[in-house]
Amino acid sequence: MATMKRIPNYRKMYPTASEEVIEVLRQGERRLRYLEYDIKVERFVLDETKQVAFFIPSREDSLERLIEAEEQFVDEETNVEEMAIQTVMVEQLKETMALLSADEVEMINALFYQGFSEREYARKVGIPQKTINDRKMRILHKLKKLLENQK
């Protein structure tokens, strides 16, 4: 934690500097003290006119203290609604894939899950690449119709 230190005597350090420069240096030093110490430290302040003491908590908190206090943090990067929709859509796709023939499922798995290009898959099965493309488009159209009918 930062420790409180004295504000240097800028008049002594820079005897030829103007009053405006000295004032800017003092304000800058005070601002640094505020950022490094004042907002990080809990303290009691006494109001002598009202004869009241009040506690000013730290404005900066540690992760360890928040974990001990069992504070919950919101994960703003995760959209739960989108995750739920995606999970439902994947389930529907799996159910629909079960309605395809074994050859169609093999082609979809090779092209979309195993990462084969149409050319690579065409070489593997010994069919022209244009035929693979036509079959893929036909299967995707069929999947789309089946998914629309499920809703």
N, C-alpha and C positions, 0 to 999 in steps of 0.2 A: 504494500500500500504506500501511496505517496505520503511523504512527511511534510509538515508545514515548515516553510523556511521564511526567512526575513526578506523583505523587498530591498534590493540593493540600493545604495546611495548613488544614483546616476549622476548627480551633480559632481560628486567627488570623482567618479569614474570618467566622466566626459566634461571637463571644466569649460571647454570652448563651445559646447552645444547650447542651442537656444532653449528657452523655456518651453516652447511648443514640442521640441524633440524630447525633452526630459519628460513632459507630461504624457506623450505617446508611449514612451518606454515604460513609465509607471503603470499606465492603463493596460499595456500588453502584459506586463508582469502580473498584474492583479487578475487579468483574464486567465492566464496560465494557472495561477494559484487556484482560482475557482474551478477550472476544469480538472486539475490534477488532485485537488484535495477537498474543497468545500462540498462538491456534489457526491463525493465518495464516502464521507464520514457521517455517522449518526452523531447527533449532539443535542444537548439541552440548551435552550435559550431562555434567559431571564428577562421578563419585562418588568422593570423596576417601578414604572408608573402604576401599573395595575397589580403589582405584587403577585405575578403569575409566572410559572415556569412551564414551558411546553417543549415537547420532544419533536425534533426534526429528523425524520428517518433519512437514510441514504437514498439518493436518487438512482444510484447504480446498484445492481444486485448481482450476486454470484449464482452461477448455475448450480453449484452444490447446495446453496441455501434453498433455492427453488425446488430442487429435487427432494430435499429433506421435508419441505413444506408440502410435498406432493402436489405441486402446481401442474396443471395440464397445459400443454402447448398445442396450438392448432397447426396442423400441417397444411399450409396454404398451397403447396405444390400438388397435393393429391386431391383430385376432385372425386369424391365418393360417388356422386350421381353418375358420372361418366364411367367409373369402374363397374358399377352395378349394371349399367346398360351394356357395356362391353361383355361382361360375364354372361348375361342373358343371351346376347347375340352369338357368342361362341357356343353356348349350349344348343341354340337353335341350329347353328351350322353343323355341329356334330350329329344331331338327330337327322338333319337333311342329308348329310354325307352317307348315312346308313342306307338311304334310299337309292343311291347310285350303284352301278354295276362295279364289279371288282376291277375291271380295266380302267374305268373312269376314276375310281378312287386312287388307283396306282398312279395314274397320270397327274392328278391334282396333288397328291403327296410329293411326287418327284418335282413338279414345277414350282409349287408354292411352299412346301415345307422343307424339302431337302435342298432347294436352291439350284436345281438343274436349269439350264437355259433350254429353250425349245430345241436348239440345234444339238445340244448334248444329249437330251432325251431321245431325239430322233435317231441319232447315231446308236444309242444304247439299244433301242427296240427295233432298229432297222426299217423305219418308216420315214418318208420324206418330211422335212420340217414344215412345209405348208399344210400337210395333212394333220400334223400335231397341232398347229395353230388353229385350223378349222375345228378340230375336235375339242380343243380347249375352249374356244369361244362357244361352241354348242353346249358343253358341260356347264360353263358359267351361266349361260342363259337359262339352262334347265334348273340350276341351283337357285337362281334369282326367282324363277316362277314358283319353285317349291317353297322358298322362304316366304314369299308374298302370300301363298295359300295357307301357311301356318298361322299367320297373324289373325 
